[in-house]
Amino acid sequence: MDPAVLTLIVLGVAAFFFVTELIPLAVTAMGASIALGLLGVLTPKQVFSGLSNSTVVLFAGMFVIGAAMFQTGLAQRIGITVVHAAGTGEKRLMAAIMIVTIILSSVSSNTATVACLLPVVVQICAVARLAVSPQLMALAVAANVGGTITMIGTPPNILMSATLSASGLQPFGFFEFAWIGIPLSIAGVIYMLTIGRRLCPHGHIDSNLSDLTSDLPKDTRKMAICAIILILVVVAMALSKTINVPMQTAAIIGALACVITGCLSEKQAYGGIDWTTIFLFAGMLPLAEAMDKTGAGAMIANGVVGIIGSNASPLIIVMALFLLSCGLTQFMSNTAAAALLAPIGISIAQSIGVSPFPVLMAIGIAASCAFTTPVATPPNTLILGPGKFHFMDYVKVGLPLVLVSMIVCTVIIPLVWPF
């Protein structure tokens, strides 16, 4: 059978399991690569090449640094300080929650950010007798948009850069995502402060949940050390080309420094790594390579272009891919959605003769616009119980925000990354 057809069959099976999650996501990704190896599409070396990819090392290092922020209490201290300073006014509190969440999510795990701030928000709402649901929805939205500001903010961003690099193109820079991430975050804050909060249920928190507290470590020295390490790593990444230190090297040095200085133990460092993301990413890279080498990506690209029309403007194609990526990410891992579409995006860009940069940026950002279901992203799931949300609550708040996000992206992306 033709290798391209075999690759598409494997891709289809992988997509089915990504959506249904009948088996773990990481197992699906690695299984897809192994299947391509057994079918002769990939060599044994290519099957496991993703595990040695430098981006996987970058992931691991930043997971450890992020874990150190929460282990030392640095993230909690930042959150509590800012939220308390904002007072108990509904809009001021929401703005403060979203700003601190956006900042933390841009340099660390958005899931961990929500996990540490959630009890703080619940407690303040209980004391101030404020409806907790709008505040928690704002927390989840901020975590999702905040991750789009830097390369390390969310896995799809790193994946877009890695896909460009694997295709022999210049990858996105560390802060290059901020050109769209910051406007998207501002739009998210404005939306929640105006329309979004009105669409949320307004039930008050149960008294038993108001007992939640934040157990902050008293070792401020470790907090300070962790803050210094984080700042130095981010600066080193931003200046990686100038100082000739690869981003993955800076991340690992920072992770090692966190362990050596006692910000977290070796066991806690291992526990802080999201191994699902690591193996999901490592499994999808060989599949992306197979789609490129066998021509499977080109086949899909030609099919999409055929449906949209060969004379369709690049902007229409970008909007179509944005909607496809955003649609997929509401029901499956945003990393998996981005991994599936990234090589297809490059193939489509090449087939119509436009730059792949705006196409991949749209796919990556859309994968983070996971607002309309409680299973779209872990922050959405975390607030489900405490906020007493129903499935349709996410739809009511999320759909208009998806539309706002698409408008922001279609206006800004072509300006920064011309076709």
Beta strands, then each sheet from edge to edge (+ up, - down):
end
